[in-house]
């Protein structure tokens, strides 16, 4: 039992760290602290399983682009519609359309769930495998005379 708990904790921490380091949390934090808000416009809409909205905005006479995935229906977006953009002054290619604080909260919540559910499932699978092997070993160790002959 102690090994299962340690396995779960180790896997949970590994998942959380991997998701936080490799994911967009750092960008969301930086945009939250240093971001400048402007207005851009929807430049393209790609309708798939989720809607991909591409937008453009201007900073000091230079046009920058970005894209975000959205779960809303394609029909809710129209080309040219104004959208709020938050970007980094030092690097406007680092941008996000919407509220980076809410995006960070959503990402942290998803990271928390993944860090609990995925290692939890792996830990349960490992535990069930150990139990099954122990039962098989116990059955092999029972002498033939000890088994009922029905």
Residue frames as qw, qx, qy, qz and C-alpha x, y, z in Angstrom:
[[0.000, 0.886, 0.464, 0.000, 0.00, 0.00, 0.00],
 [0.324, -0.779, 0.096, 0.528, 2.84, 2.38, 0.89],
 [0.404, -0.105, 0.595, 0.687, 4.44, 1.78, -2.53],
 [0.200, 0.645, 0.660, 0.329, 1.15, 2.64, -4.25],
 [0.143, -0.937, -0.239, 0.212, 0.92, 5.95, -2.42],
 [0.383, -0.600, 0.348, 0.610, 4.53, 6.83, -3.19],
 [0.386, 0.194, 0.693, 0.578, 4.04, 5.84, -6.85],
 [0.100, 0.818, 0.548, 0.140, 0.93, 8.02, -7.05],
 [0.240, -0.894, -0.025, 0.379, 2.68, 11.02, -5.48],
 [0.429, -0.369, 0.509, 0.648, 5.74, 10.67, -7.72],
 [0.312, 0.386, 0.705, 0.506, 3.65, 10.33, -10.88],
 [0.002, -0.894, -0.446, 0.043, 1.37, 13.21, -9.89],
 [0.282, -0.801, 0.147, 0.506, 4.31, 15.54, -9.28],
 [0.417, -0.138, 0.631, 0.639, 6.00, 14.46, -12.51],
 [0.237, 0.616, 0.668, 0.343, 2.83, 15.10, -14.54],
 [0.102, -0.937, -0.272, 0.195, 2.22, 18.48, -12.90],
 [0.350, -0.650, 0.318, 0.594, 5.78, 19.68, -13.43],
 [0.396, 0.088, 0.697, 0.592, 5.86, 18.46, -17.03],
 [0.157, 0.744, 0.608, 0.231, 2.56, 20.15, -17.86],
 [0.180, -0.929, -0.133, 0.295, 3.51, 23.41, -16.15],
 [0.393, -0.526, 0.432, 0.618, 6.97, 23.59, -17.74],
 [0.303, 0.079, 0.736, 0.600, 5.96, 22.55, -21.25],
 [0.127, 0.709, 0.685, 0.112, 2.56, 24.25, -21.40],
 [0.179, 0.659, 0.203, 0.701, 1.42, 27.84, -21.81],
 [0.501, -0.754, -0.379, 0.194, 1.27, 28.69, -18.09],
 [0.517, -0.325, 0.028, 0.791, 4.49, 30.74, -18.27],
 [0.131, 0.306, 0.410, 0.849, 3.18, 32.82, -21.16],
 [0.325, -0.728, -0.525, -0.299, -0.14, 33.41, -19.40],
 [0.557, -0.644, -0.259, 0.456, 1.68, 34.57, -16.26],
 [0.408, -0.141, 0.187, 0.883, 3.94, 36.89, -18.23],
 [0.026, -0.477, -0.504, -0.720, 1.01, 38.33, -20.19],
 [0.439, -0.747, -0.499, -0.001, -0.86, 38.82, -16.92],
 [0.525, -0.603, -0.107, 0.591, 2.05, 40.78, -15.40],
 [0.281, -0.403, 0.307, 0.815, 3.54, 42.59, -18.40],
 [0.339, 0.426, 0.739, 0.397, 0.91, 42.36, -21.11],
 [0.132, 0.278, -0.052, -0.950, -0.39, 45.32, -23.08],
 [0.427, 0.486, 0.748, -0.147, -3.98, 45.20, -24.26],
 [0.137, 0.298, -0.375, -0.867, -5.01, 46.26, -27.75],
 [0.723, 0.382, 0.391, -0.423, -7.74, 45.44, -30.21],
 [0.150, -0.235, 0.804, 0.525, -7.19, 43.16, -33.16],
 [0.686, 0.284, -0.058, -0.668, -9.51, 41.71, -35.77],
 [0.790, 0.036, 0.612, -0.014, -10.46, 38.19, -36.81],
 [0.163, 0.591, -0.553, -0.564, -8.53, 37.46, -40.01],
 [0.500, 0.164, -0.781, -0.336, -9.44, 33.82, -40.65],
 [0.701, -0.206, 0.449, -0.514, -11.71, 31.13, -39.25],
 [0.366, 0.250, -0.874, -0.198, -11.02, 27.41, -39.60],
 [0.768, -0.202, 0.173, -0.583, -13.89, 25.10, -38.76],
 [0.468, 0.203, -0.860, 0.028, -12.87, 21.65, -37.49],
 [0.540, -0.409, -0.717, 0.161, -13.61, 19.72, -34.30],
 [0.269, -0.722, -0.292, 0.566, -12.78, 22.96, -32.52],
 [0.373, 0.898, 0.171, 0.158, -12.80, 26.35, -34.17],
 [0.619, -0.210, 0.045, 0.755, -9.42, 27.93, -34.90],
 [0.135, 0.965, 0.224, -0.005, -9.62, 31.71, -35.01],
 [0.621, 0.053, 0.055, 0.780, -6.70, 33.60, -36.51],
 [0.057, -0.957, -0.254, 0.128, -6.42, 37.28, -35.73],
 [0.573, 0.329, -0.022, 0.751, -4.15, 40.18, -36.55],
 [0.282, -0.912, -0.221, 0.200, -3.25, 43.36, -34.70],
 [0.493, 0.690, -0.093, 0.522, -0.94, 46.31, -35.20],
 [0.591, -0.713, -0.057, 0.374, 1.87, 47.46, -32.90],
 [0.217, -0.708, 0.300, 0.601, 3.96, 50.47, -33.99],
 [0.518, 0.618, -0.286, -0.518, 2.94, 50.12, -37.66],
 [0.162, 0.301, -0.927, -0.156, 3.82, 46.42, -37.79],
 [0.809, -0.110, -0.163, -0.554, 1.14, 43.74, -38.25],
 [0.107, -0.292, 0.922, -0.230, 1.30, 40.72, -35.95],
 [0.709, -0.091, -0.485, -0.503, -0.77, 37.56, -36.09],
 [0.243, -0.234, 0.841, -0.424, -1.96, 34.99, -33.64],
 [0.608, -0.119, -0.631, -0.468, -4.38, 32.09, -33.39],
 [0.347, -0.196, 0.715, -0.574, -6.48, 30.50, -30.73],
 [0.267, -0.196, -0.913, -0.239, -8.57, 27.37, -30.59],
 [0.391, -0.074, 0.291, -0.870, -12.15, 27.84, -29.49],
 [0.160, 0.190, 0.966, -0.077, -14.97, 25.45, -28.66],
 [0.395, 0.518, 0.304, -0.695, -17.66, 27.83, -29.85],
 [0.673, 0.515, 0.525, 0.081, -19.51, 27.22, -33.10],
 [0.452, 0.066, 0.373, 0.808, -17.86, 28.56, -36.25],
 [0.053, 0.700, 0.525, 0.481, -20.97, 30.57, -37.04],
 [0.372, -0.850, -0.280, 0.246, -20.44, 32.76, -33.95],
 [0.429, -0.505, 0.243, 0.708, -17.29, 34.28, -35.51],
 [0.526, 0.814, 0.243, 0.042, -17.22, 36.76, -38.39],
 [0.656, 0.198, 0.074, 0.725, -14.21, 38.01, -40.32],
 [0.140, 0.553, 0.028, 0.821, -13.18, 41.49, -39.24],
 [0.581, -0.733, -0.308, -0.173, -14.84, 41.27, -35.81],
 [0.031, 0.738, -0.473, 0.479, -12.79, 43.15, -33.17],
 [0.871, -0.302, -0.373, 0.108, -11.12, 40.95, -30.55],
 [0.352, -0.887, 0.285, -0.084, -9.14, 41.93, -27.43],
 [0.834, 0.306, -0.328, 0.322, -5.45, 41.01, -27.68],
 [0.517, -0.818, 0.244, 0.066, -2.88, 40.96, -24.88],
 [0.819, 0.444, -0.180, 0.316, 0.75, 40.96, -26.06],
 [0.671, -0.517, -0.010, 0.532, 4.25, 41.44, -24.67],
 [0.170, 0.958, -0.089, -0.215, 5.77, 44.81, -25.57],
 [0.293, -0.625, 0.656, 0.305, 9.24, 43.24, -25.89],
 [0.067, -0.098, 0.911, 0.395, 7.89, 40.54, -28.24],
 [0.571, 0.184, 0.107, -0.793, 4.41, 41.09, -29.73],
 [0.560, 0.143, -0.746, -0.330, 4.58, 37.63, -31.33],
 [0.218, -0.164, -0.877, 0.395, 3.86, 36.42, -27.78],
 [0.362, -0.096, 0.008, -0.927, 0.15, 37.20, -27.60],
 [0.027, 0.296, 0.943, -0.147, -3.23, 35.87, -26.61],
 [0.295, -0.338, -0.328, -0.831, -6.76, 36.85, -27.58],
 [0.651, -0.547, -0.483, -0.208, -8.81, 37.10, -24.45],
 [0.455, -0.796, 0.238, -0.321, -8.14, 37.17, -20.74],
 [0.531, 0.401, -0.713, 0.223, -4.79, 35.54, -19.80],
 [0.290, -0.312, 0.664, -0.614, -5.81, 35.36, -16.14],
 [0.834, 0.073, 0.231, -0.496, -8.84, 33.21, -16.98],
 [0.789, 0.430, -0.433, -0.071, -6.74, 31.15, -19.40],
 [0.183, 0.459, -0.765, 0.413, -4.20, 30.53, -16.63],
 [0.558, -0.161, 0.552, -0.598, -6.91, 29.48, -14.17],
 [0.897, 0.247, -0.030, -0.364, -8.38, 27.09, -16.76],
 [0.638, 0.490, -0.583, 0.109, -4.96, 25.64, -17.57],
 [0.067, -0.407, 0.757, -0.507, -4.05, 25.17, -13.88],
 [0.741, -0.031, 0.383, -0.551, -7.38, 23.43, -13.27],
 [0.886, 0.360, -0.224, -0.188, -6.83, 21.10, -16.24],
 [0.391, 0.526, -0.696, 0.294, -3.25, 20.44, -15.07],
 [0.389, -0.312, 0.657, -0.565, -4.50, 19.61, -11.58],
 [0.876, 0.115, 0.189, -0.429, -7.09, 17.17, -12.94],
 [0.786, 0.468, -0.404, -0.007, -4.60, 15.50, -15.28],
 [0.172, 0.532, -0.716, 0.418, -2.05, 15.26, -12.45],
 [0.537, -0.187, 0.625, -0.535, -4.58, 13.41, -10.29],
 [0.866, 0.247, 0.161, -0.405, -6.52, 11.31, -12.78],
 [0.711, 0.537, -0.451, -0.048, -3.74, 10.01, -15.05],
 [0.164, 0.431, -0.815, 0.350, -1.34, 8.91, -12.28],
 [0.603, -0.121, 0.531, -0.584, -4.32, 7.66, -10.28],
 [0.896, 0.299, -0.056, -0.324, -5.34, 5.39, -13.14],
 [0.569, 0.523, -0.618, 0.144, -1.74, 4.21, -13.61],
 [0.157, -0.392, 0.749, -0.510, -1.37, 3.52, -9.87],
 [0.780, 0.019, 0.367, -0.507, -4.62, 1.53, -9.77],
 [0.845, 0.420, -0.287, -0.164, -3.54, -0.46, -12.85],
 [0.332, 0.511, -0.732, 0.305, -0.16, -1.26, -11.23],
 [0.427, -0.262, 0.653, -0.568, -1.87, -2.25, -7.99],
 [0.877, 0.165, 0.153, -0.425, -4.34, -4.56, -9.77],
 [0.705, 0.501, -0.502, 0.007, -1.45, -6.13, -11.70],
 [0.052, 0.449, -0.779, 0.435, 0.44, -6.81, -8.46],
 [0.648, -0.096, 0.503, -0.564, -2.68, -8.31, -6.83],
 [0.892, 0.318, -0.112, -0.302, -3.30, -10.57, -9.84],
 [0.534, 0.507, -0.653, 0.177, 0.31, -11.76, -9.83],
 [0.212, -0.354, 0.737, -0.535, 0.18, -12.42, -6.09],
 [0.804, 0.054, 0.307, -0.507, -3.02, -14.45, -6.52],
 [0.825, 0.427, -0.348, -0.123, -1.46, -16.46, -9.35],
 [0.274, 0.495, -0.747, 0.350, 1.62, -17.15, -7.26],
 [0.476, -0.229, 0.619, -0.581, -0.53, -18.21, -4.31],
 [0.894, 0.198, 0.061, -0.398, -2.49, -20.62, -6.50],
 [0.683, 0.486, -0.540, 0.066, 0.74, -22.17, -7.82],
 [0.054, 0.457, -0.742, 0.488, 2.06, -22.63, -4.26],
 [0.744, -0.172, 0.344, -0.547, -1.03, -24.53, -2.99],
 [0.188, -0.237, 0.944, 0.130, -0.25, -28.28, -3.01],
 [0.422, -0.044, -0.682, -0.595, -2.42, -30.46, -5.27],
 [0.346, -0.310, -0.870, 0.165, -3.79, -32.37, -2.24],
 [0.037, -0.341, -0.444, 0.828, -4.98, -29.10, -0.72],
 [0.333, 0.097, -0.324, -0.880, -7.25, -28.33, -3.68],
 [0.664, 0.168, 0.547, -0.481, -10.77, -29.69, -3.73],
 [0.076, -0.110, 0.870, 0.474, -11.25, -32.48, -6.30],
 [0.526, 0.426, 0.480, -0.559, -14.69, -31.85, -7.66]]
